[in-house]
C-alpha cells in the first residue's frame, strides 16, 4: 500500500455516489460499486462517470488495487498484487485523466475472464487519485493530503454463489442503541448481502419492522447482521427487551425463515 510521510488518504463511498474533496482535489464518481456476473471465456465491459467538482482544471490518476474489509467494514486497498488476485484480468481505459473545471468523463473498464477460470468471484477496486498532494490544515499543522476515491467491483463467475449459515441471536450496540443482531457465516464462493421482511414485538407489546443490514459478507467471513427497528412514525426507536423477531431473511435468490427471541 502506498505510504506518504504525514499523508492523509481520503475515502468516502456511498451507495449511489462517491465524493472525495480536499484543497486541490474535488471529485465525484458514479456509481461507486459494480456487482456483475460473467462466465469463463467472456468479457464484461462497464462505464463509470468521473466529475471534477472543482472550478479549476484537474488531473487524476486511475489504477486498480486489491482490497480487504476490516471488522468495521473499513476498506484497505493494496497496490501490490495479492495472492489469487484477478486484477490481471482487468483493463482500464487510461491511467491519467485531465478534466476542466466542472467537467465529466465516462470512463470505461473491462474484465476479461479466462476460459479456464473456475466458478468464484473476482473482486477489485478502481482508485481515482489526485495527481498532486493537496494541503489540509489541522490547527497550526499543514498536512499533505492524497485525495482518493475507491470504486468497488464484484464479478461473479459461473455458478458461484454465497452459502449462508445463520447463528443464534445476540444484542449489539449500534449508534448508541442496543439492537438485535445475527452472526452470519458465508461458506460459499461469492459475497452476500442480506435483506428480507422482518417484524417483531418488544416487551411493551410495541410492534416494529426490522431492516437487516446489507453490508457485504465475503466468502469465508463471519459477520454480524444488524436488525434495525423502525415504526411508521419513528426510524430510530428505543427497544425494550426481550424482543421477538420473525419473518424471512433473504440473500440473492435464497432465503431462510427466522423466529428468534433477543434478550
ABEGO torsion letter per residue (X at the ends): XBBBBGBBBBBBBBAABBBBBBBGBBBBBOBABBBBBBBBGBBBBBBBBBBBABABBBBBBBBBBBBBBBAAGBBBBBABBBBGBAAAABBBABABBBBBBGBBBBBBBBBBBBAABBBEBBBBBBBBBBABBBBBBBEABBBBBBBBBBBBBBBBBEABBBBBBBBBBBBBBBGGBBBBBBBBBBABABBBBBBEBBBBBBAAGBBBBBBBBABBBBBGBBBBBBBBBBBAABABBBBBOBBBBBEBBBBEABBBBBBBBBX
